């Protein structure tokens, strides 16, 4: 069973929403989790074709520049009516420099003719832990979160596509959930729970 041997881990993300969410979920680890922005690291170029590849690229990039163990996630929204899009391109669905609002607007436009019953979707998240840059056996954890795409945004919590991601079991959008509730349900929360279970000493 792997054990954490470093007191500090770099979180390979510049997304403030992700940093806040992952930081809260990793609070139980007996170590300091620092975002890569603390080290003035530029974003890694996501050249992979899968969530796993991109997460490893980001973790290795952060570990290389800091000399620390690294955690990275790659996540996105898969919409069935769009053949799984935006997928790994979720953060740049409307273009390389698109804002979350622009991505969300493009999604709603692309789905404008799709009826309620066919707007099924899910969030996917892959979390990778590298003990060091050359770690040959990264820990890979995955979580998914099923839902449906709304016709318009609701709620002010969360980030990204949360305002249009409807949860039938809770009768609300992900952005209408308090952060502590969302963290217990979300794709990222599920993946991080797997990671915590793997890294924490017995």
Buried (B, 14 or more C-beta within 10 A) or exposed (E): EEEBEEEEBBBBBBBEEBBEBBBBBBEEBEBEBBBBBEEEBEBBEBEBEEBBBBBBBBBBBBBBBBEBBBBBBBBBBBBBBBEBBBBBBBBBBBEEEBEBEBBBBBBBEBBEEBEEEEBBBBBBBBBBBBBBBEBEEBBBBBBBBEBBBBEEBBBEBBBBBBBBBBBEEBEBBBBBBEEEBBBEBBBBBBBBBBBBEBBBEE
